[in-house]
Amino acid sequence: MGHRLSKIYTRTGDRGETGLGDGSRTPKDAARIEALGAVDELNSQLGLLLAEALPEDVRACLTAIQNDLFDLGGELSIPGHSLLAATQVKALEQRLDHYNAALAPLKEFILPGGTRAAALAHVARSVCRRAERCLVALRHGGPVPELPLCYLNRLSDLLFVLARVLNQAAGSPDVLWQRDTPKPRPRSRAR
């Protein structure tokens, strides 16, 4: 592999452009870079979640996903290049089925929360949804393979389920949305 990053700063992005994996230059606010940034942020959120005490199977699952997200970022950085495989989407579906089978059926909406780890999984889920929206926006400007969209769609579902799994593993119930929660009344100002 050699020393790929022997020099960290290059100064090539100082004028608001960045290089893609194919050597082309593009503005840093382009839809492709926005999508790349959202996938990178998602991977960073998973890194934060992995800093928590987690069941080992969940840790292994999230670590594999981080590697998949690196593939997805590589695919985005080289227009027209494919790195994700259908087997990676299938693996997410299998993990979803496995983890969801051990959970009680949902009868109400749940709120992000419970344990810190579950809350971090919900944050990662919401960042994943944003990354998916960025890919859809990128698709409006040109062809984007379908697999990255499928992958992010399944991943956001898996992160929702993993948040529930993490709450369950910690003995913490899901935080249920309360439909008729009393709204606080505005305080009257003393004069």
C-alpha positions in Angstrom: 0.0 0.0 0.0 2.9 2.4 0.6 2.6 5.8 2.1 -0.6 7.2 0.5 -0.9 10.2 2.8 2.6 11.3 3.4 1.6 15.0 3.1 -1.8 16.0 4.7 -2.1 19.5 3.4 -1.9 20.2 -0.3 -3.3 23.7 -0.7 -5.1 22.5 -3.8 -8.5 23.2 -2.2 -7.7 26.8 -1.1 -9.9 28.2 -3.9 -13.0 26.3 -3.1 -12.4 23.3 -5.3 -11.5 19.7 -4.5 -10.2 16.8 -6.5 -12.2 13.6 -7.2 -10.7 10.2 -7.4 -10.6 10.3 -11.2 -8.3 13.4 -11.1 -11.0 15.9 -12.0 -11.7 19.1 -10.0 -15.1 20.2 -8.7 -16.5 22.9 -6.5 -16.7 22.0 -2.8 -20.3 22.9 -2.8 -21.2 20.6 -5.7 -23.9 18.0 -5.1 -21.4 15.2 -5.4 -19.2 16.7 -2.6 -22.3 17.3 -0.5 -23.2 13.6 -0.8 -19.6 12.6 -0.1 -19.6 14.8 3.0 -22.9 13.4 4.3 -21.5 9.8 3.9 -18.3 10.8 5.7 -20.4 12.4 8.5 -22.4 9.3 8.8 -19.2 7.2 9.0 -18.0 9.6 11.7 -21.3 9.3 13.7 -20.9 5.5 13.6 -17.3 5.9 14.9 -18.8 7.9 17.8 -21.4 5.2 18.4 -18.6 2.6 18.4 -16.8 4.5 21.2 -19.7 3.3 23.5 -19.9 0.0 25.3 -21.8 -2.2 22.8 -22.7 -5.8 22.4 -19.9 -7.5 20.4 -22.2 -8.5 17.5 -23.5 -4.9 17.2 -19.9 -3.7 17.2 -18.9 -6.1 14.4 -22.0 -5.1 12.4 -21.2 -1.4 12.7 -17.5 -1.9 11.9 -18.5 -3.8 8.7 -20.8 -1.0 7.8 -18.1 1.6 8.3 -16.0 -0.3 5.7 -19.0 -0.4 3.3 -19.5 3.4 3.7 -15.8 3.9 2.8 -16.6 1.9 -0.4 -19.7 4.1 -1.0 -17.5 7.2 -0.6 -15.0 5.8 -3.0 -17.8 5.1 -5.5 -19.0 8.7 -5.2 -15.5 10.1 -5.6 -15.0 8.4 -9.0 -18.0 9.1 -11.1 -19.1 6.0 -13.0 -17.1 3.7 -10.8 -18.9 0.9 -8.8 -17.6 -0.4 -5.5 -20.7 -1.5 -3.7 -22.1 -4.9 -4.4 -25.7 -6.3 -4.1 -24.3 -8.7 -1.4 -23.7 -5.7 0.8 -27.3 -4.6 0.6 -28.4 -8.2 1.2 -26.2 -8.3 4.3 -28.0 -5.3 5.7 -31.3 -7.0 5.0 -30.2 -10.1 6.8 -29.0 -8.1 9.8 -32.3 -6.2 9.8 -34.2 -9.5 9.9 -32.0 -10.9 12.6 -32.1 -8.0 15.0 -35.8 -7.1 14.4 -36.8 -10.7 15.2 -35.8 -10.3 18.8 -37.8 -7.1 19.3 -41.3 -6.6 20.4 -43.6 -5.4 17.6 -44.0 -1.6 17.6 -47.5 -0.3 18.3 -46.6 3.3 18.7 -44.0 5.7 17.2 -40.8 5.9 19.3 -38.8 9.0 20.0 -35.0 9.1 19.7 -33.6 8.3 23.1 -33.3 5.9 25.9 -29.6 5.0 26.4 -26.8 7.2 25.1 -25.8 4.4 22.6 -29.4 4.2 21.3 -29.6 8.0 21.0 -26.3 8.0 19.0 -27.8 5.3 16.7 -30.8 7.6 16.1 -28.4 10.5 15.3 -26.6 8.2 12.8 -30.0 7.2 11.4 -31.0 10.8 10.7 -27.6 11.6 9.1 -28.0 8.4 7.0 -31.4 9.8 5.8 -29.7 13.1 4.9 -27.0 11.2 3.0 -29.7 9.4 1.1 -31.4 12.7 0.2 -28.0 14.0 -1.0 -27.7 11.1 -3.3 -31.2 11.6 -4.7 -30.3 15.3 -5.3 -27.1 14.1 -7.1 -29.1 11.8 -9.2 -31.1 14.8 -10.5 -27.9 16.1 -12.1 -26.8 12.8 -13.7 -26.7 9.1 -13.4 -26.1 7.6 -9.9 -26.1 3.8 -9.5 -29.1 2.4 -7.6 -27.1 0.3 -5.1 -25.8 3.3 -3.0 -29.4 4.5 -2.6 -30.6 1.0 -1.7 -27.7 0.6 0.7 -28.5 3.9 2.6 -32.2 3.2 2.7 -31.6 -0.2 4.3 -29.0 1.2 6.6 -31.3 3.9 8.0 -33.8 1.1 8.8 -31.1 -1.0 10.4 -29.9 1.9 12.6 -33.5 2.4 13.8 -33.7 -1.2 14.7 -30.2 -1.2 16.3 -31.3 1.8 18.5 -34.1 -0.4 19.8 -31.7 -3.3 20.2 -29.2 -1.2 22.2 -32.0 0.0 24.5 -33.2 -3.5 25.0 -29.6 -4.8 25.7 -29.3 -2.1 28.4 -32.7 -2.9 29.9 -34.1 0.5 28.9 -37.5 0.7 27.2 -38.0 2.5 24.0 -39.2 6.1 24.5 -42.7 6.1 23.2 -44.3 9.1 21.5 -47.2 10.3 23.6 -50.0 11.5 21.3 -51.9 13.5 23.9 -49.0 15.0 25.9 -50.2 18.2 27.6 -48.5 21.2 26.0 -46.9 23.7 28.5 -48.9 26.9 28.9 -47.1 30.1 28.2 -46.2 31.9 31.4 -47.8 35.3 31.9 -45.4 38.1 32.4 -45.5 39.9 35.7 -45.9 43.6 35.2 
